[in-house]
């Protein structure tokens, strides 16, 4: 099977659903949260097939499921990770807020099922933002059951405003919440430093510098990104779109994965080509040529600019 010379995939990320049991002020999904678009959940059968197809093309090291809250569709999560284990993918990671049922027996059974499905890296989102709307007691119980069931590499995954050392009310509350889990002896991961996107722009801007767009920035120069000419990770969203950052490069319900990855050429997409060749400046010039009005005073980075343009193109 052939693949584009611009990608060598070692990680697959499944956004299982945009539905969520929380309403977090920092959520990067923003308006997409609880947005179905006709697809409440990614197809378990098709997602499993994608794991198989990509594994036959690339040497995949990691599969991750997250959301929204992925465990609202637990059977899909199990299917994806069972398939990943079957195809020898070493890291099988789940990110969950731990709140997907109010029934304690279901929490216990879910923990056992995750172990049986082969999940070997469990990140539990615990912080001031999640616990504003999610009861901590149920999350604590799920964490206890997951550890008792033998799920490997369980870690608490907090979100920090600016960074862990910044003195603000949210970080103080997060540290207080983390202490509630100390008796379980579960490691606390480095966590995520919240960046200005989605709900964070509305609720947390006061803790960050004002938006500043550096025209010299290019794709791959920002945190959590990689050059469009050297893609190692693919994200698949509930409606089947295969995403590279904010760009759709195919759809798993209409194409095979071999077709999608073999046809990928960032230079054939005028928006990708602009950002590769000329960075933020060229991307902004192209948007003007296309009649797309983008308020750069609201853009925190080239990623923000790119996402705003992509959102305009999808309308």
KAVEN-V685871 format. One line per field, one symbol per residue. phi: phi as a letter, one per 40 degrees, with the letter a starting at -180 (. if undefined). psi: psi as a letter, one per 20 degrees, with the letter a starting at -180 (. if undefined). burial: I if it has 24 or more other ideal C-beta (glycine too) atoms within 12 Angstrom, else O. A space follows every 50 residues. Layout:
# KAVEN-V685871
phi=???
psi=???
burial=???
This chain:
# KAVEN-V685871
phi=.bacccaacbabbbccaccacbbccbcccfcccgccfgbcaccccccccc dcccccbbccbabbbaafbcccbdcccccccccccdcgccbbbbbacgbb abcccccccccccccccgcbabbbcbacccccbbcccccdcccccccccg ccfcbcbcbbcgadcccacccccdccccccbdccfbcbcdgbccbcafcc ccbbdccbccdbbccccbcgccdgbadccacbbbbbbdcgccbbfcccbi accbbcccccccccacccbcccdccccbgcccccccccccgccbcccccc acccdcccccccccc
psi=qqqqijqnpjppponhqiqqirmpijpihciipkpgkinhqqpgghgghg ggghhigrnpippppabaohiimhhggggghgggghjkogpnpppqijni qjohhhgghggghgghijpjoopoooahggihipphghgggggghgghij pqlpqpnqppofrhipnrhghggghgghhijhiilpqprhapoprnqchh hgijhiirqqpoooiiqrpiiqqjrqqijmpipqpprhjipppocjppja piiiqqhggghhioohiiohgggghggjbhghghgghghikpopniiiph rhgggghhghhhhi.
burial=OOIIOIIOIIIIIIIIIIIIIIIIIIIIIIOIIOOOOOIOIIIIOIIIII IIIIIOIIOIIIIIIIIIIIIIIIIIIIIIIIIIIOIOIOIIIIIIIIII IOOOOOIOOIIOIIIOIIIIIIIIIIIIIIIIOIOIOIIIIIIIIIIOIO IOIIIIIIIIIIOIOOOOOIIOIIIOIIOIIOOIOIOIIOIIIIIIIIII IOIIOOIIOOOOIOOOIIIIOIOOIIOIIOIIIIIIIIIIIIIIIIIIII IIIOOIIIOIIOOIOIOOIOIIOIIIOOIIOIIIOIIOOOOIOIOIOOII IIIIIIIIIIOOOOO
